Amino acid sequence: MTDPTPRSFLNAAAVEELTPDFGTEVSGIQLHLLNPRERSQLALYVAQRGVVAFRDQEFVDQPPEWQLNEFVPLQKTWIRSLF
């Protein structure tokens, strides 16, 4: 089933596409606050844009294990989408 609003996790963010097809800079959202649906949207967005930089993240409250548990699956999703 396709998400009817695949970029809704960006609604409150400032988004600057660095080129029309590749690279984006995002500010105004905290990755650690995304819910599972929004994390799925994020994985698809990164796969589509190639490189996405998120400014001003507040990871100091999160242990290193959290970052691994949250973002390694996103990398695997992104890599699978490329091949």
N, C-alpha and C positions, 0 to 999 in steps of 0.2 A: 504494500500500500504506500502510495506517495504522500509525503507531507505537503498539505496545501500551502503552508507558509514556511518554507525551508530555511528562511533567514530571519525568522522572528526573534531569535536570540540576539540579534543586532539592533532591534528596534530602538533601544535607549542609548546606543553607541554612536560615536563619531567614526565614520568609515572613510578612509582615503585609499582609493585604488591607485597603486603606483604606476601601473600600466593598464591598458584595457584588458589584457589577458592574464597577467601574472603579477602577484605581489599586492598585499594589502596591509595597511596599518590601521589598527582598531584601538580606540580608547573609550573609556566610559563604562566598561563592564569588567566584572571580576570572574575569572574562569572558575575559581573554586566555589562560586555560588550557582553555577549552572546545574539544572536538573538533568536527569538522564535523557530526556527528549532533546533538550538544548545541546547536550554533549554530542548527540548523534548528528544534529544539525551542524555543529562545529566541525565534526569529522568530514562531513560532505563538503562544507565550505572550504576547508583546507585542501581537500583533494581537488577541488575545482580551481582554486586560486594559486596553488603551488606553495607559496610562502605567505604566512600571515603573522604579523608581529602584533602582540597585545601589550600596550603600554600600561605602566603603573600598576602592576599586579601585586596584591598583598599576600604573598606566599609565606611571610614570616610566621604566621599563625599555624601553618600546615607542616606536619613532619615530612621528611623526605619520602617516607613510604607512601604518603598520600599522593605525592606527585607521580610516583611510579605507577601506583594503582590506577590513577585517573588518566594519565597521558600515554602510557605505553600502549594500552588498547587502541587509542586514537591513532597512534603511529602505525599500528598493524592494519587498521582499517584503511588508512591513507595509502599504505604500501600495496595492499590488496587491490585498491581501486586503480592503481597505476598499471597493473599487469593483468 
